[in-house]
Amino acid sequence: MTFQPVPDPIPARMRGLNRAEICDVNFTEFVKGWNRRADVRPAATDAILDGSALDAAGFRELFESQLISRHLDLMARVLRLQSKVFYTIGSSGHEGNAMVARLTRHTDPAFLHYRSGGFMAERFRKLPGMDPVMDSALSFAASKDDPASGGRHKVWGSKPLWVLPQTSTIASHLPKALGTAIAIEAGRRLGHTLPIPDDSIAVCSFGDASANHATAQTAFNAAAWTAYQKLPAPVLFVCEDNGIGISVKTPPGWIGSRFRNMDGLDYFYADGLDLAAGYGDVQAAVEHCRASRRPTFLHLRTNRIMGHAGTDFEIEWRSIDELCRVEAGDPLLRSAAIALDSGLMTKDEVIDLYESIRKRCFAAAEEADRRPKLERLEDVVAPLAPYSPARVKAEAERADYGERRLQAFGSEAKLPENQPPRHLAIQINNALHDIFAKYPETLLFGEDVAQKGGVYTVTKGLQKAFGPRRVFNTLLDETMILGMAQGFANVGLLPIPEIQYLAYFHNACDQIRGEAASLQFFSNDQYANPMVVRIAGLGYQRGFGGHFHNDNSITALRDIPGLVVGCPSRGDDAATMLRTLTALAKVDGRVSVFLEPIALYMTKDLYEAGDGGWLTDYPPPGEAMPLGEGRVYGEGNDDLVIFTYGNGVPMSLRAVREIERARGWKCRVVDLRWLVPLNEAWIREQASGARRILIVDEGRHSAGVGEGVITAIIEGGFGARPFRRVVGADTYTPLAGAAFLVIPGEQDIVDAATELAG
């Protein structure tokens, strides 16, 4: 039997070329081989093709935007090999998203998929004097001059164009896009002056694979939940369906089947591979969203020309025939055909435009490569955690809202500073009333926080005092609660979302880690998500609990860059800390977590029943606690210094009384109060005179706050002092009395002191 070679479907002229080069050659050969000639050049206002909603002038600009996007991709693939470009996830095949940019406004906040080169090129037309090519080249080159992120990441972003920077987004931006849409309407109803027009919509694009992600499903469900209640939520979800996620195929028809008949989402389909055919359908979706104020789902057909990124060699997992079909569906070939078939452009004009944009992109890239890069750590982290101590202090202590306070509390006699000492829960409640009176733009929301006042009545009376538009319940979805918080922050409101228990935060951690806390960093401090997230947590509840109500793990909070975490142990501290945290949000746009120890909410006594030793007076307006400032009990006592926080504070004070009685030591208890970032200089100062050191950490043995305290002490040169750590076990918290076997107790502190004495 004679072997018959299989014909090579790749033309000889293209052998040895990579996918980017093949796509490049395809375009020029397609145009040069065009053999039809139109008789008449259409006028600018004529439809580009019969029956199209797109006029000739609009098509010409969209085509140019598509070409800019394509040549940025081609440039990136070439210059990445020369280490002049550091990002190769391209937009090729998705250039039809330029239609969405053309039909929306530059004041419509946009949260974009990473394949949004066409969208960005087109949105840049909305304001004069802006250059999408140079701006993009600076971002590709990680240049310090990049106007979006300052060289910190390749992002699609622009402050003047209301494109909030996203990194390699896989669905995590959908909740905050929906939150922004809800916030536009909420702000208008509250009489809040929005930074964008009242009829703005939020635009959110993503891929068909990302549509399956749990975070995306959260947003779709919340959008439908909102629409079901006839609440406005003008978000335009744009699913750019190219049929594949890296190498995993989306079942044909899945997106249409899944979303076409989903209650609460108004579905539109548009062909993103054909500007003439798709424009009218995109226009219908945008106009519907803006007019109806309903969540709208635009299913945009796209294609992925070239691999997922420069390192994706598709030939290893896709057949040649399939690759040829993909390349034949290149939307730029269709746009070239429209330009030629309509008579708008000649073959030479198309090629000249194509090559002129190529030169422009490479010239910009070479210039961007010469621009300065981030070379110092302090420059890299500069926008991560801005802090203006003097301004924050002044804002926290500002007390010029007396009339609103009187309205909130009812009378001078009812002001909290005129009341007897109260426990932690009441003083947090009083502080929240104060904050709401001080900042009319404040909102508080979460599960059960409104009429019920929260599981522990900490928010009791707030809705009655300030109304359901400012204090309201949400659906049971922590991801969406934090997504909404980001949306409200985006339009200038001050959100105070509540996560009901610390264990529930872990369900939604990425909304803070990957989204809210990263925005200042990746936007070079042009955008921020100012918010104070209240979380009830930690252990020691009696008669109630188990893991989800006694979670003592704060590890997920400790390693989020830029986040501030405060943890009060008593009511007066809680009030002054909340004033500082809200001021930090207002002045520096920071994201913070206020971790409230549940077991101390109602605690009144310290040593004996009825002593009232853990009740505190309410600090009147004008008093605030500086960020990082701790509290010391037993100032100057050096025989034993105990570092602790939260429940550990009253527990340590009780243990100290026994230790001092038994050993004659003079002991000092140091309440850290601020857990992230730790005030390492102050910790070292407190450790400097200590004869013995004990760290009481109610968190877990691994990755707890105590590790940070020990590190600060050792790095400060005080590691030779005898020290011990009393800490929780590395386990989940069991139910009932068994819970107290896994977290520190007073006797553990006494026993540790005995070891130090020995």
VOMAR-652921 format. One line per field, with one value per residue (C-alpha): chain; residue in one letter; x, y, z; residue number from 1. Coordinates in steps of 0.25 Angstrom, whole numbers, plus 5000, padded with zeros to 4 digits. Each point is the difference from the previous one (the first is absolute). Layout:
<sites>
chaine	A ...;
residu	A ...;
px	X ...;
py	Y ...;
pz	Z ...;
num	NUM ...;
</sites>
This chain:
<sites>
chaine	A A A A A A A A A A A A A A A A A A A A A A A A A A A A A A A A A A A A A A A A A A A A A A A A A A A A A A A A A A A A A A A A A A A A A A A A A A A A A A A A A A A A A A A A A A A A A A A A A A A A A A A A A A A A A A A A A A A A A A A A A A A A A A A A A A A A A A A A A A A A A A A A A A A A A A A A A A A A A A A A A A A A A A A A A A A A A A A A A A A A A A A A A A A A A A A A A A A A A A A A A A A A A A A A A A A A A A A A A A A A A A A A A A A A A A A A A A A A A A A A A A A A A A A A A A A A A A A A A A A A A A A A A A A A A A A A A A A A A A A A A A A A A A A A A A A A A A A A A A A A A A A A A A A A A A A A A A A A A A A A A A A A A A A A A A A A A A A A A A A A A A A A A A A A A A A A A A A A A A A A A A A A A A A A A A A A A A A A A A A A A A A A A A A A A A A A A A A A A A A A A A A A A A A A A A A A A A A A A A A A A A A A A A A A A A A A A A A A A A A A A A A A A A A A A A A A A A A A A A A A A A A A A A A A A A A A A A A A A A A A A A A A A A A A A A A A A A A A A A A A A A A A A A A A A A A A A A A A A A A A A A A A A A A A A A A A A A A A A A A A A A A A A A A A A A A A A A A A A A A A A A A A A A A A A A A A A A A A A A A A A A A A A A A A A A A A A A A A A A A A A A A A A A A A A A A A A A A A A A A A A A A A A A A A A A A A A A A A A A A A A A A A A A A A A A A A A A A A A A A A A A A A A A A A A A A A A A A A A A A A A A A A A A A A A A A A A A A A A A A A A A A A A A A A A A A A A A A A A A A A A A A A A A A A A A A A A A A A A A A A A A A A A A A A A A A A A A A A A A;
residu	M T F Q P V P D P I P A R M R G L N R A E I C D V N F T E F V K G W N R R A D V R P A A T D A I L D G S A L D A A G F R E L F E S Q L I S R H L D L M A R V L R L Q S K V F Y T I G S S G H E G N A M V A R L T R H T D P A F L H Y R S G G F M A E R F R K L P G M D P V M D S A L S F A A S K D D P A S G G R H K V W G S K P L W V L P Q T S T I A S H L P K A L G T A I A I E A G R R L G H T L P I P D D S I A V C S F G D A S A N H A T A Q T A F N A A A W T A Y Q K L P A P V L F V C E D N G I G I S V K T P P G W I G S R F R N M D G L D Y F Y A D G L D L A A G Y G D V Q A A V E H C R A S R R P T F L H L R T N R I M G H A G T D F E I E W R S I D E L C R V E A G D P L L R S A A I A L D S G L M T K D E V I D L Y E S I R K R C F A A A E E A D R R P K L E R L E D V V A P L A P Y S P A R V K A E A E R A D Y G E R R L Q A F G S E A K L P E N Q P P R H L A I Q I N N A L H D I F A K Y P E T L L F G E D V A Q K G G V Y T V T K G L Q K A F G P R R V F N T L L D E T M I L G M A Q G F A N V G L L P I P E I Q Y L A Y F H N A C D Q I R G E A A S L Q F F S N D Q Y A N P M V V R I A G L G Y Q R G F G G H F H N D N S I T A L R D I P G L V V G C P S R G D D A A T M L R T L T A L A K V D G R V S V F L E P I A L Y M T K D L Y E A G D G G W L T D Y P P P G E A M P L G E G R V Y G E G N D D L V I F T Y G N G V P M S L R A V R E I E R A R G W K C R V V D L R W L V P L N E A W I R E Q A S G A R R I L I V D E G R H S A G V G E G V I T A I I E G G F G A R P F R R V V G A D T Y T P L A G A A F L V I P G E Q D I V D A A T E L A G;
px	5000 5006 4999 4992 5004 4989 4999 5005 4988 5010 5005 5015 5002 4995 5008 5009 4991 4994 4985 5001 5008 4990 4988 5008 5003 4986 4995 5009 4998 4985 4999 5010 4992 4987 4994 4987 4999 4988 4996 4996 5007 4990 4997 5004 4986 4996 4998 5013 4992 4985 4992 5011 4998 5015 5003 5013 5007 4997 5005 5013 5003 4997 5008 5012 4998 5000 5013 5006 4996 5005 5014 5002 4998 5010 5010 4999 5003 5013 5005 4998 5011 5009 4995 4994 4986 4995 4986 4995 4985 4994 4987 5001 4986 4993 5002 4985 4999 5003 4986 4996 5010 4994 4986 5003 5005 5013 4993 4994 5009 5007 5005 5007 5004 5015 4997 4995 5010 4989 4991 5011 5005 4986 4997 5012 4993 4990 5010 5009 5015 5001 5009 4996 5012 5010 4993 4998 5015 5004 4992 5005 5014 4998 5004 5000 4993 4988 4988 4991 5009 5013 5007 4995 4992 4995 4986 4989 4996 4999 4995 4995 4992 4994 5007 5003 5013 4999 5011 4998 4986 4993 4985 5005 4996 4985 4995 5006 4995 4986 5003 5003 4987 4992 5008 4997 4985 5002 5008 4990 4989 5008 5002 5015 5008 5005 5013 4994 4986 4988 4996 5014 5001 5011 5007 5006 5006 5005 5002 4991 5009 5000 4984 5001 5008 4993 5003 4993 4988 4999 4999 4990 4991 5001 4997 4987 4997 5001 4991 4990 4997 4999 5013 5008 5014 5004 5012 5004 5006 5008 5003 5011 4997 5012 4997 5012 5007 5015 4999 4986 4989 4987 4988 4994 4988 5002 5000 4988 4993 5004 4997 4989 4989 5005 4990 5005 5011 4995 5008 5005 5009 5009 5010 5014 5007 4992 4999 4989 4991 5003 4999 4985 4999 5011 4993 4987 5006 5007 4987 4991 5010 5000 4985 4995 5011 4999 5011 5003 5008 5007 5005 5011 5005 5015 5012 5013 5011 5013 5003 4995 5013 5014 5004 4988 5004 4986 5006 5003 4985 4992 5000 5005 4986 4994 5011 4997 4985 5003 5009 4989 4991 5009 4991 5011 4998 4985 5002 5010 4990 4989 5010 5003 4986 4993 5010 5004 5015 5008 5010 5012 4993 4997 5014 5006 4991 5004 5015 5000 4993 5011 5011 4993 4999 5014 5005 4992 5006 5014 4997 4994 5012 5008 4991 5004 4996 4997 5013 4998 4991 4995 4995 4993 4993 4997 4985 4997 4997 5000 4999 4999 5001 4997 4989 4994 5001 4993 4989 4998 4999 4991 4987 4992 4988 4993 4986 5000 5005 4988 4990 5006 5001 4987 5005 5012 4996 5000 5014 5009 5010 4990 4996 5006 5011 4996 5005 5007 4988 4992 5013 5002 4985 5002 5012 4993 4989 5010 5007 4986 4998 5013 5000 4987 5006 5002 4993 4999 4996 5001 4992 4989 5006 4987 4988 5006 5012 5010 5001 5006 4991 5013 4993 4987 4992 5009 4990 4989 5009 5005 4991 4999 5008 5013 4998 4995 5000 5007 4999 5007 5013 5013 5006 4989 5000 5015 4998 4989 5009 5010 4989 4995 5014 5002 4990 5004 4992 5006 4996 5000 4997 4998 5005 4992 5011 5015 4998 4991 5011 5008 4988 5003 5014 5005 4990 5009 5014 4999 4991 4997 5014 5007 4993 5009 5012 4997 4994 5012 4990 4991 4988 4997 4990 4998 4992 5000 4996 4994 5002 4996 5009 5010 4996 4996 4985 4993 4988 5001 5009 5008 5010 4991 4997 5013 5011 5013 5008 5004 5011 4992 4999 5015 5006 4992 5009 4995 4989 4998 4994 4996 4995 4994 4998 4992 4989 5008 5011 4990 4994 5013 5005 4988 5002 5014 4996 4989 5010 5010 4990 4996 5014 5008 4990 5004 4994 4999 4994 4994 5001 4990 5002 4986 5002 5003 4988 4992 5011 4998 5009 5015 5004 4987 4985 4994 5013 4997 5015 4999 4989 5006 4995 4997 5011 4994 5002 5014 5007 5006 5011 5012 5003 5009 4999 4998 4996 5008 4995 5011 5009 5014 4999 5011 5000 4991 4994 4988 4997 4986 4987 4985 4995 5014 5000 4990 5005 5014 4996 4993 5012 5010 4993 5003 5014 5003 4994 5008 5013 5001 5003 4995 4994 4996 4989 5002 4987 5005 4986 5005 5004 5003 5009 5007 5007 5013 5008 4990 5000 5016 4999 4990 5010 5012 4999 4993 5007 4990 4991 4987 4992 4985 4994 4986 5002 5006 5014 5004 5000 4994 5002 5010 5010 5000 5002 5012 5006 5000 5006 5011 5003 5001 5011 4992 4999 5009 4990 4992 4987 4988 4988 4986 4993 4988 5002 5000 4986 4986 4992 4991 4986 4996 5011 5010 5002 5008 5010 5005 5002 5008 4994 5004 5007 5008 5006 5003 5007 5008 5004 5004 5009 5007 5002 5007;
py	5000 5013 5012 5012 5013 5008 5013 5012 5010 5010 5007 4999 5015 5000 4988 5004 5012 5001 5003 5015 5000 4992 5009 5012 4993 4996 5014 5006 4989 5000 5015 4999 4988 5008 5000 5008 5015 5008 5011 5011 5005 5001 5014 5001 4999 4988 4986 4993 4988 5000 4997 5003 5009 5005 5011 5002 5010 4991 4988 5007 5003 4986 4994 5008 4997 4985 5002 5007 4988 4990 5007 5002 4984 4998 5010 4993 4986 5006 5008 4991 4991 5013 5002 5013 4996 4992 4996 4992 4996 5006 5005 4994 4995 5009 5013 5001 5005 5013 5002 4999 5011 5009 4998 5003 5013 5002 5003 4986 4993 4988 4988 4992 4987 4999 4998 5015 5006 5004 5006 5008 5005 5005 5006 5009 5007 5005 5011 5009 4999 4985 4990 4985 4995 5007 4998 4985 4999 5006 4990 4988 5005 5001 5014 5010 5010 4990 5009 4988 4993 5007 4988 4990 4991 5000 5004 5006 5013 5015 5010 5010 4989 4993 4987 4994 4992 4985 4990 4986 5000 4987 5004 5007 5013 4997 5002 5014 5004 4996 5007 5013 4999 4999 5011 5009 4999 5000 5012 5008 4996 5005 5013 4997 5008 4989 5002 4995 5003 4994 4992 4993 4985 4990 4992 4987 4991 4985 4987 4989 4991 5010 5000 4987 5005 5000 5015 5003 4991 5008 5013 4995 4994 5013 5008 4991 5001 5016 5000 4990 5011 5011 5007 5007 4994 5005 4991 4995 4986 4998 4985 4999 4986 4995 4985 4997 5002 4999 4986 4995 5001 5006 4991 5006 5008 4999 5015 5003 4988 5005 5014 5002 4997 5004 5008 5013 5001 5006 4993 5006 4993 5007 4995 5006 4995 5009 5015 5002 4989 5001 5015 5001 4989 5006 5013 4994 4993 5013 5009 4989 5000 5015 5002 4989 5000 4985 4990 4997 4988 5003 4987 5004 4990 5001 4991 4998 5002 4995 4993 5004 5007 5000 4987 4992 4992 4996 4990 4991 4998 5005 4994 5007 5000 5006 5011 5003 5002 5009 5009 5000 5006 5012 5012 5009 4992 5003 5015 5001 4993 5010 5012 4995 4995 5013 5008 5008 4996 4995 4988 5010 5008 4988 4995 5014 5002 4986 5003 5014 4995 4989 5010 5009 4988 4996 5014 5002 4987 5004 5014 4993 4991 5012 5006 4998 4987 4998 4997 5003 4993 5013 5004 4986 5001 5015 4999 4987 5006 5015 5006 5015 5000 5014 5001 4987 5005 5013 4993 4990 5011 5009 5002 5010 4992 5003 5003 4986 4993 5006 4995 4986 4998 5008 5011 5005 4991 4988 5002 4988 5008 5004 4986 4990 4991 4990 4987 4998 4997 5013 5008 4995 5003 5014 5002 4996 5009 5011 4996 5000 5014 5005 4994 5001 4991 4988 4987 4988 4987 4985 4988 5003 5014 5008 4998 4989 5008 4989 4986 5007 5013 5008 5008 5001 5013 5005 4997 5007 5012 5001 4993 4988 5006 5001 4988 4987 4985 4993 4986 4989 5002 5005 5001 5010 5007 5004 5002 5010 5007 5002 5006 5010 5004 5002 5011 5007 4994 4995 4985 4992 4986 4990 4985 4993 4991 4999 4986 5006 5009 4989 4997 5014 5003 5003 5012 5007 4993 5000 5012 5010 5001 4999 5011 5012 4992 4996 5014 5007 5006 5006 4991 4995 4992 5007 4991 4995 4985 4996 4985 4994 4988 4994 4990 4998 5000 4992 4991 5003 4998 4990 5003 5010 5008 4999 5002 5005 4999 5014 4995 5003 5015 5001 4998 5009 5012 5014 4995 5006 4991 5005 4992 5007 4993 5011 5010 5013 4994 4996 5013 5008 4989 5001 5015 4998 4989 5008 5012 4991 4996 5014 5006 4989 4991 4988 4987 4995 4989 5002 4987 5000 4989 4994 4994 5015 5006 4999 4998 5010 4994 4998 4993 4996 5000 5014 5008 5007 5000 4998 5011 5013 5015 5004 5009 5013 5005 5006 4988 4990 4989 5001 4989 4990 5005 4989 5001 4996 4995 5001 5010 4999 4986 4991 4987 4994 5007 4993 5004 4996 5005 4998 4990 4998 5014 4997 4986 5005 5010 4989 4991 5011 5003 4985 5001 5012 4995 4986 5006 5014 5005 5013 4996 5008 4997 5006 5000 5001 5005 5001 4986 5004 5006 4998 5012 4993 5012 5001 4985 5001 5012 4992 4988 5008 5000 4987 4989 4990 5000 4993 5000 4996 4998 4994 4997 4987 4995 5002 5013 5008 5014 4994 4996 5015 5005 4990 5004 5014 4998 4991 5009 5011 4993 4996 4985 4996 5004 4987 4999 4991 5000 4996 4997 4992 4987 4997 4995 5003 5005 4989 5002 5003 4998 4993 5014 5004 4989 5006 5015 5006 5001 5008 4988 4998 5015 4997 4987 5007 5010 4989 4994 5014 5000 4987;
pz	5000 4996 5010 4995 5007 5006 4992 5009 5002 5004 4987 4998 5001 5014 5005 5012 5003 5014 5002 5001 4987 4993 5004 4995 4987 4998 5002 4989 4990 5002 4997 4988 4995 5000 4986 5001 4999 5004 4991 5010 5013 5011 5007 5014 5005 4991 5005 4998 4994 4996 5013 5010 5011 4999 4991 4992 5009 5012 4993 4996 5014 5006 4989 5004 5015 4996 4993 5012 5009 4990 4998 5015 5001 4988 5006 5014 4994 4993 5011 5011 4994 5002 5014 4996 5003 5012 4996 4989 5003 4987 4995 4986 4996 5010 4993 4998 5015 4994 4997 5015 5002 4989 5005 5014 5007 5006 5013 5000 5010 4993 5006 4989 4995 4997 4985 4999 4991 4990 5011 5005 4987 4997 5013 4999 4989 5010 5006 4991 5001 5005 4993 5002 4993 5009 5013 4997 4996 5013 5007 4992 5003 5015 4999 5012 4991 4997 5003 5005 5010 5000 4995 5011 4990 4986 5002 4992 5008 4999 5010 4991 4992 5012 4997 5014 4999 5001 5000 4993 5003 5002 5004 5013 4994 4997 5015 5001 4986 5004 5013 4992 4992 5013 5006 4989 5003 5015 5000 4991 5009 5012 4994 5000 4989 4991 4993 4987 4993 5007 4988 4999 4999 5005 4988 5004 4990 5002 4992 4998 5009 5011 5000 5007 5012 5013 5002 4986 5004 5013 4992 4990 5012 5007 4988 4998 5015 4998 4988 5006 5010 4989 5006 4989 4997 4986 4998 4986 5001 4987 4998 4989 4995 4993 5003 5008 5014 4997 4995 5006 4989 5004 4996 4987 5004 5015 5002 4992 5007 5014 4999 4989 5009 5014 5008 5004 4989 4986 4990 4986 4990 4990 4990 5005 4988 4990 5003 4990 5005 5014 5003 5000 5010 5009 4999 5004 5013 5004 4998 5007 5013 5000 4999 5008 5011 5000 5000 4985 4995 4986 4994 4990 4990 4999 4996 5006 4990 5005 5013 5014 5002 4993 5008 4995 4988 4994 4990 5012 5003 4988 4986 4988 4994 5012 5001 4985 5003 5011 4992 4989 5010 5003 5002 4994 4987 5000 5003 4989 4991 5004 4998 4986 4996 5004 4992 5013 4998 4989 5002 5000 5011 5008 4999 5003 5012 5005 4998 5006 5013 5000 5000 5010 5010 4998 5002 5012 5006 4997 5007 5012 5001 5002 5011 5015 5007 5015 5006 5015 5010 5005 4986 4998 5013 5001 4995 5008 5014 5000 5013 5004 5015 5003 4990 5005 5015 4996 4993 5011 5011 4991 5008 4993 4998 5013 4995 4992 5013 5008 4989 5000 5015 5004 5010 5007 5012 4991 4994 5003 5008 5009 5003 5011 4996 4990 4994 4986 4992 5004 4998 4986 4997 5006 4991 4988 5003 5001 4987 4993 5005 4996 4986 4993 4989 5009 4997 5009 4994 5002 5005 5011 5003 4997 5008 5009 5003 4997 5007 5012 4999 4997 4989 5008 4997 4988 4990 5008 5002 4986 4991 4991 4989 5009 5008 4993 4999 4989 4994 5007 4992 5006 4986 4996 5013 4998 4985 5003 5010 4988 4991 5011 5002 4985 5000 5012 5011 5013 5002 5013 4996 5011 4998 5011 5005 4997 4994 4990 4995 4994 4990 4994 5004 4985 5000 5009 4997 4985 4998 5010 5007 4987 4992 5006 4996 4986 4997 5006 5010 4990 5004 5014 5007 5014 5009 5015 5000 5013 5004 5012 5004 5010 5010 5015 4998 5010 4997 4985 4988 4994 4989 4992 5012 5007 4989 5006 4987 4995 4991 4987 5005 5004 4987 4991 4996 5004 5009 5014 5011 5013 5012 5012 5013 5007 4996 5001 4991 4990 4999 4998 4990 4992 4999 4995 4990 4994 4999 4993 4990 4997 5000 4994 4993 5009 5002 5014 5008 5014 5007 5012 5011 5001 5014 5005 4994 5013 5010 5012 5011 5000 5013 5008 4996 5002 5000 4987 4997 4985 4998 4994 4999 4985 4995 4995 4985 4999 5006 4990 5001 4991 4991 5007 5014 5010 5015 5012 5013 5011 4993 5005 5006 4994 5007 4990 4987 4993 4986 4996 4993 5000 5010 5005 5006 5012 5001 5002 5010 5008 4999 5004 5013 5003 4995 5008 5013 4998 4996 5004 4986 4994 4987 4988 4990 4986 4991 4986 4995 4985 4995 4985 4998 5014 5006 5001 5005 5012 5003 5001 5009 5009 5000 5002 5015 5002 5009 4994 4988 4998 4987 5002 4987 4999 4985 4995 5002 4986 4993 5011 5005 5011 4989 4996 5014 5002 4987 5004 5013 4995 4989 5010 5007 5012 4997 5011 5011 5005 4992 4998 4991 5004 4988 4994 4994 4985 4999 4997 5012 5005 5006 5015 5011 4991 4993 5013 4998 4987 5004 5011 5014 5013 5006 4987 5003 5014 4997 4989 5010 5010 4989 4998 5015 4999;
num	1 2 3 4 5 6 7 8 9 10 11 12 13 14 15 16 17 18 19 20 21 22 23 24 25 26 27 28 29 30 31 32 33 34 35 36 37 38 39 40 41 42 43 44 45 46 47 48 49 50 51 52 53 54 55 56 57 58 59 60 61 62 63 64 65 66 67 68 69 70 71 72 73 74 75 76 77 78 79 80 81 82 83 84 85 86 87 88 89 90 91 92 93 94 95 96 97 98 99 100 101 102 103 104 105 106 107 108 109 110 111 112 113 114 115 116 117 118 119 120 121 122 123 124 125 126 127 128 129 130 131 132 133 134 135 136 137 138 139 140 141 142 143 144 145 146 147 148 149 150 151 152 153 154 155 156 157 158 159 160 161 162 163 164 165 166 167 168 169 170 171 172 173 174 175 176 177 178 179 180 181 182 183 184 185 186 187 188 189 190 191 192 193 194 195 196 197 198 199 200 201 202 203 204 205 206 207 208 209 210 211 212 213 214 215 216 217 218 219 220 221 222 223 224 225 226 227 228 229 230 231 232 233 234 235 236 237 238 239 240 241 242 243 244 245 246 247 248 249 250 251 252 253 254 255 256 257 258 259 260 261 262 263 264 265 266 267 268 269 270 271 272 273 274 275 276 277 278 279 280 281 282 283 284 285 286 287 288 289 290 291 292 293 294 295 296 297 298 299 300 301 302 303 304 305 306 307 308 309 310 311 312 313 314 315 316 317 318 319 320 321 322 323 324 325 326 327 328 329 330 331 332 333 334 335 336 337 338 339 340 341 342 343 344 345 346 347 348 349 350 351 352 353 354 355 356 357 358 359 360 361 362 363 364 365 366 367 368 369 370 371 372 373 374 375 376 377 378 379 380 381 382 383 384 385 386 387 388 389 390 391 392 393 394 395 396 397 398 399 400 401 402 403 404 405 406 407 408 409 410 411 412 413 414 415 416 417 418 419 420 421 422 423 424 425 426 427 428 429 430 431 432 433 434 435 436 437 438 439 440 441 442 443 444 445 446 447 448 449 450 451 452 453 454 455 456 457 458 459 460 461 462 463 464 465 466 467 468 469 470 471 472 473 474 475 476 477 478 479 480 481 482 483 484 485 486 487 488 489 490 491 492 493 494 495 496 497 498 499 500 501 502 503 504 505 506 507 508 509 510 511 512 513 514 515 516 517 518 519 520 521 522 523 524 525 526 527 528 529 530 531 532 533 534 535 536 537 538 539 540 541 542 543 544 545 546 547 548 549 550 551 552 553 554 555 556 557 558 559 560 561 562 563 564 565 566 567 568 569 570 571 572 573 574 575 576 577 578 579 580 581 582 583 584 585 586 587 588 589 590 591 592 593 594 595 596 597 598 599 600 601 602 603 604 605 606 607 608 609 610 611 612 613 614 615 616 617 618 619 620 621 622 623 624 625 626 627 628 629 630 631 632 633 634 635 636 637 638 639 640 641 642 643 644 645 646 647 648 649 650 651 652 653 654 655 656 657 658 659 660 661 662 663 664 665 666 667 668 669 670 671 672 673 674 675 676 677 678 679 680 681 682 683 684 685 686 687 688 689 690 691 692 693 694 695 696 697 698 699 700 701 702 703 704 705 706 707 708 709 710 711 712 713 714 715 716 717 718 719 720 721 722 723 724 725 726 727 728 729 730 731 732 733 734 735 736 737 738 739 740 741 742 743 744 745 746 747 748 749 750 751 752 753 754 755 756 757 758;
</sites>
